[in-house]
Amino acid sequence: MRKIIRIRSVNSIFGNVDDLYLFCSVVEHGSLLAASRHLHLPVSTMSRRLTALESRLNVRLLEKQGRELVATESGLRAFNLLKSGMESIETAFDQLSEDRQDVEGKIKLALPYNLYRGFASEVVEEFLIRYPKVQLDLVLSQEQIVPQSDRDLLMTFDLREMEGMIARPLFEANHGFFASPEYIENASEIEDLAQLTEQAWVSVDNIVDLPIYRGDELVEVIEIKPKLVVNDILAVIAMVEKGLGVASLPFRHVKPEANLVQLLPEYSRSTRKAYLVYKQRRYQPKALSLFVEALLEGVKKIQ
């Protein structure tokens, strides 16, 4: 929720819709003070209107905790019931506004650096030139940043904790196992999966259970013990080239001139799929919808 929606004609026993919006803002931002700053309203005005709302509803929605107001148990239940309705009203007003204005607004995109360098940078540049009123907040990180608002996007290979989100497939990445010639020379034999499991691993994330396939057949799930976890695939490749360990690497990132040798080529990790994730909403902001389509088209070009 971002702004006050003033609908002065709605004055039922529940009071002005603004008052319900104020209440939801307090819960969403964690305190009355934080909500007042976000909405640019005096604390005294908000406090007076929230007190009047509680009186009309005959329900204690907020209570003192230290120097702040926080939701009571009844308040949290009310917030959960009201939140989707408040967001729907807000989104409808945004949609009406965007229908008669240029494409504008703020979008946040979180993605790994290698995906940005691989294709997204060109999409971003073209999009901002085409829609100069759009503000874009880029977060280049391998960490999962779950979309919180209807203007947040995430590129990820990991859909855990993404329940209720829209996940649009981007592309698939096929992996093999690689090490440097120097590492192989100094290591014990690596002739089967058991020996592969025992090696020093360099990983891009903390996933330690790897499904192993021979062709299309799942043959085993191995558990690895990473010696090093670095959240950038290009950094992982550099470490493996220097002989620090073995790694599961996407073939598209392994260049012919790289100081790497494929291990056990008859085996592969399960195909990893990249997704574009955002909140499921009936009415998406126009800027976000257009940006999503631009990113999907950008993937088609590189494929």
C-alpha positions as CSV (number, residue, x, y, z in Angstrom):
1,M,0.0,0.0,0.0
2,R,1.4,3.4,-1.0
3,K,-1.0,6.2,-0.8
4,I,-4.2,7.5,0.9
5,I,-7.3,6.7,-1.1
6,R,-9.9,9.3,-0.4
7,I,-13.5,8.2,-1.0
8,R,-15.5,10.7,1.0
9,S,-18.8,9.3,0.1
10,V,-18.2,6.0,2.0
11,N,-19.4,6.7,5.5
12,S,-21.1,3.7,6.9
13,I,-20.9,2.2,10.4
14,F,-17.4,1.3,9.4
15,G,-16.4,4.9,8.9
16,N,-14.4,6.3,6.0
17,V,-12.4,3.9,3.9
18,D,-9.4,6.1,4.6
19,D,-9.6,5.0,8.3
20,L,-9.4,1.3,7.3
21,Y,-6.5,2.1,5.1
22,L,-4.8,4.0,7.9
23,F,-5.2,1.0,10.2
24,C,-3.8,-1.4,7.6
25,S,-0.8,0.9,7.1
26,V,0.0,0.9,10.8
27,V,0.0,-2.9,10.9
28,E,1.9,-3.2,7.6
29,H,4.7,-0.8,8.6
30,G,4.9,-2.1,12.2
31,S,4.1,1.1,14.1
32,L,2.0,4.2,14.0
33,L,5.1,6.4,13.7
34,A,6.4,4.4,10.6
35,A,3.0,4.5,9.0
36,S,2.7,8.3,9.6
37,R,6.0,8.9,7.9
38,H,5.1,6.7,5.0
39,L,1.8,8.4,4.5
40,H,3.0,11.9,5.3
41,L,0.3,12.4,7.9
42,P,0.6,13.8,11.5
43,V,0.7,11.1,14.2
44,S,-2.0,13.0,16.1
45,T,-4.4,12.9,13.1
46,M,-3.8,9.2,12.6
47,S,-4.2,8.5,16.3
48,R,-7.5,10.4,16.5
49,R,-9.0,8.7,13.4
50,L,-7.9,5.2,14.5
51,T,-9.4,5.8,18.0
52,A,-12.7,6.8,16.3
53,L,-12.6,3.7,14.1
54,E,-12.2,1.4,17.1
55,S,-15.1,3.2,18.8
56,R,-17.4,2.7,15.8
57,L,-16.4,-1.0,15.5
58,N,-16.4,-1.6,19.2
59,V,-13.2,-3.6,18.7
60,R,-9.7,-2.9,20.2
61,L,-7.5,-3.0,17.1
62,L,-4.3,-1.5,18.4
63,E,-2.6,-1.4,21.8
64,K,0.4,0.3,23.3
65,Q,3.7,-1.6,23.2
66,G,6.5,0.6,24.6
67,R,6.1,3.9,22.8
68,E,4.3,2.5,19.8
69,L,0.9,1.2,18.8
70,V,0.9,-2.4,17.5
71,A,-2.0,-4.7,16.4
72,T,-3.9,-6.7,19.0
73,E,-5.0,-10.2,18.2
74,S,-8.3,-8.9,16.9
75,G,-6.4,-6.3,15.0
76,L,-4.2,-8.9,13.3
77,R,-7.3,-10.8,12.3
78,A,-8.9,-7.7,11.0
79,F,-5.8,-6.8,9.0
80,N,-5.7,-10.2,7.4
81,L,-9.3,-9.9,6.4
82,L,-9.0,-6.3,5.1
83,K,-5.6,-6.4,3.4
84,S,-6.5,-8.0,0.1
85,G,-9.5,-5.6,-0.2
86,M,-7.4,-2.6,0.4
87,E,-4.8,-3.8,-2.1
88,S,-7.6,-4.4,-4.7
89,I,-8.9,-0.9,-4.2
90,E,-5.4,0.6,-4.5
91,T,-4.6,-1.5,-7.6
92,A,-7.8,-0.5,-9.2
93,F,-7.0,3.2,-8.7
94,D,-3.5,2.7,-10.0
95,Q,-4.9,0.9,-13.1
96,L,-7.4,3.8,-13.8
97,S,-4.6,6.3,-13.3
98,E,-2.2,4.4,-15.6
99,D,-4.8,4.0,-18.3
100,R,-4.8,7.7,-18.8
101,Q,-1.1,8.5,-18.2
102,D,2.2,7.6,-19.6
103,V,3.9,4.4,-18.4
104,E,5.6,5.4,-15.1
105,G,6.2,4.2,-11.6
106,K,8.9,2.3,-9.7
107,I,9.9,-1.3,-10.3
108,K,12.3,-3.4,-8.3
109,L,14.2,-6.3,-10.0
110,A,16.4,-8.7,-8.0
111,L,18.6,-11.1,-10.0
112,P,22.0,-12.7,-10.0
113,Y,24.8,-10.6,-11.6
114,N,25.5,-13.2,-14.3
115,L,21.9,-13.1,-15.5
116,Y,22.0,-9.3,-15.6
117,R,25.2,-9.4,-17.6
118,G,24.0,-12.3,-19.8
119,F,20.9,-10.7,-21.2
120,A,18.9,-8.5,-18.7
121,S,21.2,-5.4,-19.0
122,E,20.3,-4.9,-22.7
123,V,16.6,-5.3,-21.9
124,V,16.9,-2.8,-19.0
125,E,18.6,-0.2,-21.1
126,E,16.1,-0.5,-24.0
127,F,13.2,-0.4,-21.6
128,L,14.3,2.7,-19.8
129,I,15.0,4.5,-23.1
130,R,11.5,3.6,-24.3
131,Y,9.8,4.5,-20.9
132,P,11.8,7.3,-19.4
133,K,9.3,7.9,-16.6
134,V,9.9,4.5,-15.1
135,Q,12.2,4.2,-12.1
136,L,14.1,0.9,-11.8
137,D,15.7,-0.4,-8.7
138,L,18.1,-3.2,-9.6
139,V,19.4,-5.6,-6.9
140,L,22.2,-7.8,-8.3
141,S,22.4,-10.6,-5.8
142,Q,22.1,-14.4,-5.6
143,E,20.1,-14.1,-2.4
144,Q,16.4,-14.8,-2.5
145,I,14.5,-11.5,-2.2
146,V,10.8,-12.6,-2.1
147,P,8.6,-10.1,-3.9
148,Q,6.7,-8.0,-1.3
149,S,4.7,-5.6,-3.4
150,D,3.1,-5.7,-6.9
151,R,6.1,-3.8,-8.3
152,D,8.7,-6.4,-7.2
153,L,10.3,-9.0,-9.6
154,L,12.7,-11.8,-8.8
155,M,14.8,-13.9,-11.2
156,T,15.6,-17.2,-9.5
157,F,16.3,-20.9,-9.9
158,D,14.8,-21.7,-6.5
159,L,11.0,-21.6,-6.0
160,R,11.0,-22.5,-2.4
161,E,9.1,-20.0,-0.2
162,M,7.3,-18.7,-3.4
163,E,3.9,-20.1,-2.7
164,G,1.1,-18.0,-4.1
165,M,3.5,-16.2,-6.6
166,I,3.4,-16.2,-10.4
167,A,6.5,-18.0,-11.7
168,R,7.1,-17.5,-15.4
169,P,9.7,-19.9,-16.9
170,L,12.7,-18.1,-18.4
171,F,15.1,-20.8,-19.6
172,E,16.7,-24.2,-18.6
173,A,20.3,-24.7,-17.6
174,N,22.0,-28.1,-18.1
175,H,24.9,-28.9,-15.8
176,G,28.0,-31.1,-15.8
177,F,30.7,-31.7,-13.2
178,F,34.0,-30.0,-13.6
179,A,37.5,-29.6,-12.1
180,S,40.8,-28.3,-13.2
181,P,43.6,-30.6,-14.5
182,E,45.7,-29.6,-11.5
183,Y,43.0,-30.6,-9.0
184,I,42.4,-33.9,-10.8
185,E,46.2,-34.6,-10.8
186,N,46.4,-34.1,-7.0
187,A,43.1,-35.8,-6.1
188,S,42.4,-39.4,-5.6
189,E,40.6,-41.2,-8.4
190,I,37.2,-39.9,-9.4
191,E,35.7,-42.8,-11.3
192,D,32.2,-43.1,-9.7
193,L,29.6,-41.0,-7.9
194,A,30.8,-42.1,-4.5
195,Q,34.3,-40.7,-5.2
196,L,32.8,-37.6,-6.7
197,T,30.8,-37.0,-3.5
198,E,33.9,-37.1,-1.4
199,Q,35.7,-34.3,-3.2
200,A,36.1,-30.7,-2.1
201,W,33.1,-28.8,-3.6
202,V,32.7,-25.2,-4.7
203,S,29.0,-24.2,-4.8
204,V,27.0,-21.2,-5.8
205,D,24.4,-21.8,-3.1
206,N,23.8,-23.9,0.0
207,I,21.9,-26.7,-1.7
208,V,23.8,-29.9,-0.7
209,D,21.4,-32.6,-2.1
210,L,22.0,-33.1,-5.8
211,P,19.7,-35.3,-7.9
212,I,22.0,-37.2,-10.3
213,Y,20.8,-38.4,-13.7
214,R,22.1,-40.8,-16.4
215,G,20.3,-39.6,-19.4
216,D,16.7,-39.1,-18.3
217,E,16.9,-41.6,-15.5
218,L,17.3,-40.5,-11.9
219,V,20.0,-42.8,-10.5
220,E,20.9,-41.3,-7.1
221,V,20.7,-38.2,-4.9
222,I,24.2,-37.4,-3.6
223,E,25.0,-35.2,-0.6
224,I,28.0,-32.9,-1.1
225,K,30.0,-30.9,1.4
226,P,31.0,-27.5,0.0
227,K,34.4,-26.2,0.9
228,L,33.4,-22.8,-0.5
229,V,30.1,-21.2,-1.2
230,V,30.2,-18.0,-3.4
231,N,27.0,-16.6,-4.7
232,D,28.1,-15.8,-8.3
233,I,28.6,-18.5,-10.9
234,L,31.5,-16.8,-12.6
235,A,33.3,-16.6,-9.3
236,V,32.7,-20.3,-8.8
237,I,34.2,-21.1,-12.2
238,A,37.3,-18.9,-11.4
239,M,37.8,-20.8,-8.1
240,V,37.5,-24.2,-9.8
241,E,39.9,-23.2,-12.5
242,K,42.5,-22.4,-9.8
243,G,42.1,-25.9,-8.4
244,L,40.1,-25.3,-5.3
245,G,37.6,-28.1,-5.9
246,V,34.9,-29.5,-8.2
247,A,31.7,-27.9,-9.1
248,S,28.4,-28.4,-10.9
249,L,28.5,-25.9,-13.7
250,P,26.1,-24.9,-16.4
251,F,27.5,-25.8,-19.8
252,R,26.6,-22.4,-21.3
253,H,29.1,-20.8,-18.9
254,V,32.0,-23.2,-19.5
255,K,34.1,-21.7,-22.3
256,P,36.3,-23.9,-24.6
257,E,39.4,-22.1,-23.4
258,A,38.6,-22.6,-19.7
259,N,41.0,-24.5,-17.5
260,L,38.4,-27.2,-16.8
261,V,37.8,-30.9,-17.4
262,Q,34.4,-32.6,-17.2
263,L,34.1,-35.3,-14.7
264,L,31.9,-38.4,-15.2
265,P,30.3,-37.1,-18.4
266,E,27.7,-39.9,-18.4
267,Y,26.1,-38.2,-15.3
268,S,24.5,-34.8,-14.9
269,R,22.7,-32.8,-12.3
270,S,19.0,-32.3,-12.8
271,T,18.2,-29.5,-15.2
272,R,17.9,-26.2,-13.4
273,K,15.1,-23.9,-14.5
274,A,15.2,-20.1,-14.2
275,Y,12.0,-18.3,-13.4
276,L,10.7,-14.7,-13.3
277,V,8.6,-14.4,-10.1
278,Y,6.1,-11.8,-9.0
279,K,3.0,-11.4,-6.9
280,Q,-0.2,-12.8,-8.2
281,R,-2.5,-9.9,-8.8
282,R,-5.5,-9.5,-11.1
283,Y,-4.5,-6.0,-12.1
284,Q,-0.7,-5.5,-12.5
285,P,0.7,-2.0,-12.8
286,K,1.2,-1.3,-16.5
287,A,5.0,-0.6,-16.1
288,L,5.5,-4.0,-14.5
289,S,3.4,-5.9,-17.1
290,L,5.4,-4.3,-19.9
291,F,8.7,-4.9,-18.2
292,V,7.8,-8.6,-17.6
293,E,7.1,-9.0,-21.3
294,A,10.3,-7.2,-22.3
295,L,12.3,-9.6,-20.1
296,L,10.6,-12.7,-21.6
297,E,11.3,-11.4,-25.1
298,G,14.9,-10.8,-24.1
299,V,15.3,-14.4,-23.2
300,K,13.9,-15.5,-26.5
301,K,16.6,-13.5,-28.3
302,I,19.5,-15.3,-26.5
303,Q,18.0,-18.7,-27.1
